[in-house]
Structures are given as C-alpha cells and as structure tokens.
Amino acid sequence: MECDKRKRKIIWIIDHYSSEPEYGGISRQYDFAKELDKRGYNVVVFSSGFSHYTHHYISEKECYLTRPFPHVRYVYLKTTPYVENNGKDRAKNIISFMFQVLRYEKIIAKNYGKPDVVEGASVHPLAWIAAYRIAKKYKIRFVAEVRDFWPQVWVDSGRMKKTHPMAVFFSMIEKFTYKHADKIIYSLYHGERYICTQKGIPREKTLLLGQPMDCKRYDSNRERMDLLPEEIREFISSGFVCVFTGYYMEYEGVHVMLEAQKILEEREIPVKMLFVGSGQEKERMVQFVNENNLQKVLIGERISKESIPVLLTYCSICMAHVEYKGKEMALKYGVSMLKINDYLYSGNPILFGFRFKDNEVVESRGGLQFEPYNAKELAEKIEYLYGMPDKEREKFGIEGKAYMQKYHDVEVLTDKFLDVLFS
C-alpha cells in the first residue's frame, strides 16, 4: 500500500522503549519508520529520553528531537530515572512517560502536523492510554500494539498474584484497550491464543506482525569490526565461538550456558563462549567463571545494535534461552525476541532453550531446541554442531536466513503494517 506523495499522511507511534540504533533501544519502530519514509509517509516516534537498557539519559532535555530520515522524527521525552528494572522508580518512569506524551503532543502537532493515525505500543499499557487519548482528541484511528502480555506474564511467571492491585489495574487497562482499539497488532508468535481465545477478541480485529528485519542495514554492518570493542575483536578473531547477546538474567539461561561451557572444557572440546550484554546476574557469572577456572569465556558489556551483525558473523553458534524457573507454562503464548531475528539472519545455527516446540527457530529449521535449564543437553548439542562438517552446519544458517527474508523482511511487514493503519 503506497500513499499519495502529494499529501504525506502522518503516523504517530507511542513506544516508550524505541530508539535509534546508536542508543541501544528497540529498533522495531526505527526500521518501520525508515521504510515508511521511503514510501511517502511522515512518522513521529515518541519515546523515553531515559534508556531502559543503559540506565542513562539519551538526552536530559525535556523534549529532544532527532531526524534520522527526511520525514521521520524521534521525540525523546525526559522521564524519571531508575536503577533497577523493577520497583517504584520504574513505575514512576512509566507513568511519567504517559504524562510527557500528553504534555508535548500539542506542540508536536503544531510544529509537524496533526496525526492521521496513532499507534500505542506496549510493553507497558500506559502507552496505549496516551495513544487512545490522542486518537480521541484528533478523531483518528487508534491501533494498539502488544509486545508482552502485562499483567498476565507476571501472574504466569509467579511474580505477582492475580489479585495484586497492580495486576488488577493493568488488567482493566488491557480490557479497555482491546475493546476500544480499532486494530490490535501482536508480535508474540502465538499471541492469538491469548487475545482471541482467552480474551474473546475477534480474530479479524487482530494481526500477527513479528519483529522486522532491515536485511540491507544488517548486511552493510557485517564487516564493521571497528564497531566492536578491542577485547571482543580479539576474542572472536579465532576459534569456534558460541555467542549470547542480551540480558544477563536467570530466565535468559546465562548460568546454564556457563555450566555447559564447564562441561565442554572438562571434555577438552575446543569451544569458546562469549557473552555480550548487561544485567543483574553478571557478578554471579564472573564468580562462576573464576571459581571454575574457565579459560575460554569472555563476559563483555552491552554493545550497540549496529555492531550485532559483525559480532554474529564472526561467531559460530548463537545461543538463546527463555523460561521462568518453575513456571513452565508462563510462555505458552510464544515469545517475541529481537535477538532471534538477528540470530536467524546471521547465517549461524541457533541453540534455543525453550519449552514449546512450535517456535520460529524450529519451524524455520534454523537451529536446534534444548530443554530449558539443562546444561548437559546444551553441551551435547554444542559438541554435536562443533563436530558437524561445515557444509552441514551451514544449512541451518541458510534456512534461517531464507525464513527471515520471507517472513520478517521490513518491506514485507510494512505492507501489513500499512493495511492495519489505513485499511
């Protein structure tokens, strides 16, 4: 769907955690905005000026605007800071974002034009409320994007009871949003099982819109070794490297991976393991490496989104894991992990610790699945892939890359996005 370039339609996207790649946030909206700009649309993305990933300000200005593409503007709004990703300070940050959007939307509309459609993107549901208020004000279409099921995921993972005041509050917002949104986009692979089957929303009102992959941008960074810290460049310059990128959290399986590496070193399998990211488990990870005298492990810092392609290009296996310990059914609606996109397109096989078989790693034939929290099985599968002839191992990467091009290329998903926004 193309718009008439004589009158560029204006799309507003409210997404707390979006940012341009150099700031380390979620690049989903950035990739869509880049493609929408090419097709003749004006795009404004409202996001937080405080990074959830680095816990630093992108800008300390109350309202900081950038212009990554000719007709795309990012509006970074100053929100309250926090140190931990849970607790009162983060709640304040979420609330402050909603109020900042509503505070500045009139100024943005005056300077850059009133919106023709507005999308509010969770993770947190208060972005929906801001988008709904804007839609009512300008009498335009309201699209709700769902990337995580708050508060259901808290209940299913055991972090909160269903009767907890915050769970009740967010459930009310969720119910209101599903009722009043003109369309609902979800990115979790089996999100319809929750939205449609459990919540009773008509399927025709919903659409699966997975994470977009800007394949051209990814490919342009495959050889950019200058983007990587020297320590990482040296580590990946030789040997068979298994890599993890993302959060250093228990549910991400970082300890399982280190235990697997211990098994491999005891077996004298010449495999290295690299961790790139940040999170609360880092200290325990370093302690495990030191106590077990692991010789082929590097635990690095978080790197920019732009440097991920070159990192993965020079590694051999990509590792991912997601499960809340003791809460096996918490992710029964599937997951939406940006790293899986990067992994599938990298050309490397993936080892994925996940409970349910109907996931994109398995269905794309881009990798192998292992039982969550089973270090022995992970070690065995690493050893299996290590011992495999190069041409056989490369088949996983070929399949994964083809799957991404067919189902996740940003041009393909932008067609679907525009249908939701304007049809």
N, C-alpha and C positions, 0 to 999 in steps of 0.2 A: 504494500500500500504506500503510494507516494503522495505527498501533499502538493498543492498548487504553490509554487515558489513565489508567485506574485503576492501572496499573503501568507507569511510563515505562521503556522499555528504555534502556540506557546504551551509547552508542557512543564508543569511543576512537579518535582519529585521531593518528597519529605523523607529523608533517610538519615537518621542520627549518625550512623557508623560509616557512611560512604565518604570517600575522599579521592583525591588524585593519587596515583600510584606512589609518588615520591613521599607521601605522608604515611604510607603503610596501612591505610584502612581498606575497607572492602571496595573492590574496583567494579562491582556489578553495574552500578549506575553510570560510572565513568565510561565503561565500554558501550553501554546502550546510548549514552549521550553523544559519544563520538560518532556512532553510526547514524543517529537521528539528525545530527548536524549535517552530515553528508546528504541526507535525504530532504533537506529543506525545512527543518523544524528548529525552533528556538527552545532551549532547555535551560531550566534553572533548578539546581540541586541544592536543597537546604540541608546542611549537616552541622555537626558539632565541631567547634574550634578546639575542643579538648579531645585528644586521641585516646580511645579506649585501649589501644594496643601498646602505646609507649608511655601513657600517663603523663604526657607533656602537651602543652598547647601548640597547635599549628600556628596560631596567632592569638595574641592576648587582646586584640581589638574586639570591641563589642560585636562588630559586624565586618568581616573581612571577605572581600570579593576577589576571585580569580577568574581568569578567562582562558581555559585550556584550549578551546576551539573557538572559531569565529562567532558562533551563535550559541555557545554554551557558557553558563556562569555557575561557579560554585559559590554558595553563600555560607561561609563558616561563622557560626554564631557562638559567642562566648557562653559556655555553660560552666557550672560549678565543678571543681576538680575532685578527684578521689584517688586513693592509693590502692584499695582492694576492690576487686570486681563484684563483691557482694557487700551488702550493708547499707546503712543510712545515707552515706555520702554518694553512693552510686544512685540511690533512689532520688536524691536531690538533683543530681545531674540529669536524670531522665525527665524529671518534672520541669527543670529549668529550660531544657531544650524545647519542650512544647510551648512554654510561655514566650520564649525568644522568637520562635517561628511566628506566633500570632502577633508579637510585637512588631516585627520587621516586615511582615508580608505586605502591608500597605505601602511602605517605602519602596520595596522591590517592584511592586505592581506599577507604582507611579513612574519609576525610572525605566523599567524594562518591559512594561506591558502587562495587562491582566491575563491570567491563565485561561486557556481553553479547556484544560483538563488537569486534574491533580491526582497524584498517586501518593499514598501514605504507606511507607514500608516498615513493617516490624522487622527487627527483633522485638523492640518494646512497643506495646499497643498505644502508647500516648502519641506516637507519630500518626496513628490513624485518626485520633481525635483532632489533632491540628489540621490534618488534610480534610476531614469532614467539615470542620468549621469554615475553612477556606472555600470548599465546594458550595456550601450553603450561601455564603456571602456573595459569591460571583455567579451562582446558579449554573454550575458546571458539573460535569461527570466526576464522580469520586470512585477511584479504584483502590482497593486495599491489597497490599502485597504481604504475604505471610512467609517468613523465613524460619520461624520457630513457633511452636505452639505454647505460648505463655497463657495461662499458668499450668497447662496440662503436663508439660515436661517436668516441672518442679514436683508435681504430685507423683507422677510415674517414677521419677528418679529418687523419691523418698526425701527430697529436700524440704518439702512443705506438705502439710495436711490440706485436704480439700476444703476444710472449714477455716483455714487461716485467713485473717482479714484481707491480706494482700491477694491471696488466691481468689477469694470471693470478688474483690474489687476488679481484678483483671478479667475474671470470667464475665462480669457484667459488661465490661468494655468490649470484649470479644463478641458476645451475643449481640450487642448493639451494632457493632461494625458489620458483622456478617449480614445483618438484616438490612442495613442502610446503604451498604456499598453497591454500586451499580454492577461491578465485577470484582471477583476475588482471584488474584494470582497466588499460586503457591509454588515453592521451589523444592520442598521435600518430596522425594521420589514417589512416595505413596500417600501424599497428603490428602487425597480424596477419601481415604479410609476414615480420616478424622472429620474433615469438613463436611463431606457429603453423607457418609454412612452414619457417623456418630452424631453429628450436629444437625443433620437433616437439610442441608443447603442443596438446592437443585444443581445437578451437575452442569447444566447449561450456563450457570452463573459463574462457574469456576474454570480455571485453566492452569495446567502444569506448565510453568515457564522456568526451566532449570537455569543453572548458572551459565552466563555467556562466556565464550572464549574468543578473544580477539586473536585469531591464529596468526595474522600478519604481524601484530605487535610482538607476540610471543617469539616468532621466528626471527625477528630483527634483533632480539637480545640473546640469542643462543650462544654467540661467541664473545659477549661483552665481559671478559674476565676482569676488566678494570672496575666493574661494579661490585666485585666481591672483596671482602677483607683479605689481606695477605695470608693470614693464618689458614683461612678456608681454601684459598687458591692452592696453597702448598699441599694441604691435606688431600684434595681431590685430583691432584696432578698425576697420581699414580695409584695403582691398586684397584681392587674391587670394592666399591663403596656403596653401602646401604644408607639411605638418607631419610630423615624425618624432618618435616618443616611444620611449624605451628606452635601450639600451646604446650608448655611443659606442665601437663595436668595428668592426674592418675587415669581418668577416663580416656585420655589420648594414648595410653599404653606405653608411656616412655620407660617405665620401670620394667615392663615385660620385655621391651626391646633390649634394654641393658642386660637383663638376665639371659636373654638369648645370645647376646654377644659373649657373655661369660662362658656359656656352653661351647660356642664356636671356638673361642680361644683355647679352652681346655682340650678341644679336639684338634687343635692346631690347624683349623681351617683359615686360610689367609684372607679374611674378610674384614674390612674396616666399617665403622659405624659413625655417621655424622648426624648431629642434632643442631638444627638452626631454628631459634625461636626465643620464647620467653615464657615465664610462668612461675607459679609458686613452688613447683617441685624441683626447681633447678638445684638448690642446695643439696637436697637428698640424692639427686642424680650424681652430682660431683662426688659426694661422700661415697656412694656405691662404687664408682669408678676407682677411687683411691683405695678403699678398703679391699677391693678385689684385684687391685693391681692390673687393671685392664690397660693394655698397651696400644690398642688400635681404636680408640674412641676420642672424638672431639665434640665437646658441648659448646656450641657457639651462641652468639647473640642473635637477636632478630635482624633480618636484612630486608631491604626494600622489595616490594612486589616486582619491580622491574628486573631485579637480579635473580629471581627464581628460575627463569628459563636456562640461563647459563649454568647455574648450580646443578639443576637436574640433568642437563645434557652431559655433564662430566661425571655423573654418578651411574650406578649400575642397577640398583633396585630402589624403588620408592616404598616407604612404609607408612601405613595409616592404621588407626585403631580407634574405635569408639564404642564404649559401653560403660554404664554406671554400675559399679560393682555391687552385686547382689540384687540388681533391678533389671533383670534380663529383658523385660518387656517394655522398658521405657522408650525404646526407639523403634517400636513396631510400625510406626508410620513412615519409616525411612529417614534418611539424613540428607542434608544439603551442605556438602563440604567443598569449599573452594579449592582446597588442596587436591581433591580427587580430580578435578578438571585439569589442573596443572600436571598431575601425575600421568593421567591418561594420555595427554597430548605430548608428554616428554619423549615418548619412544622407549621408555623403560617398563619392565614388568612391575606390577604392584603387588604387595602383600598386604592384605586388608583384614584386620581383626574385627569381625562384625558377626552378629548373631544370626541375621536373617539372610537367606540365600538369594532372594530377589533384590539384588542391588546392582548398580551400574558397573562395578568392577567385574563381577561375574558375568553379567549379561553381555557386556562388551567383549568378553574374552581377553581383557587387557591385564589380567592378573589372577592371583590365587587368593582364596579366603582361608583364614585360620581361626580357630576358636579363640575368642577373647580371653585374655589373661593366661594363655597357655604358651609359656616361653619355650618349652620343649618343642612344640609343634612349629612355632615360628622359626626356631633354629634349624629344624629339619628342612623346612621349606626354603630357607636361605641357602642351606647346603645343597639342596636339590637344584635350585636355579644356578648356583655357582658352578656346579658340575655339568650343567647342560651345555651342549655345543652352542656357540654364539648364534648361529642361524636359527636354531630352535627357540632360544631365549628371545631373540629379536621379534619373533612372531607375535608375542604378547604386545610389544610396543606398536607394531604395525596395526594390530586390531584395535588397540585403544585409541590411537590417533585417528583412524578412519571413523570410529564411533563418534569422537568429538566433532570431527568435521561435519558429519551428517546430522547430529542431533543438538550440538551446542555452539556451533559457529555463530558469532554475534549477528551476522547477516540473516541467518535462518530464524533466530529467536526475535530479532527486531521486527520481522514480518508479523509474527504472532503478537508481539507487544503492541504494535500499532492497531491491529484488529481489536484488541481489548480496549485500547484507549479511545478509539473513534468509531467503532462499528456498533 
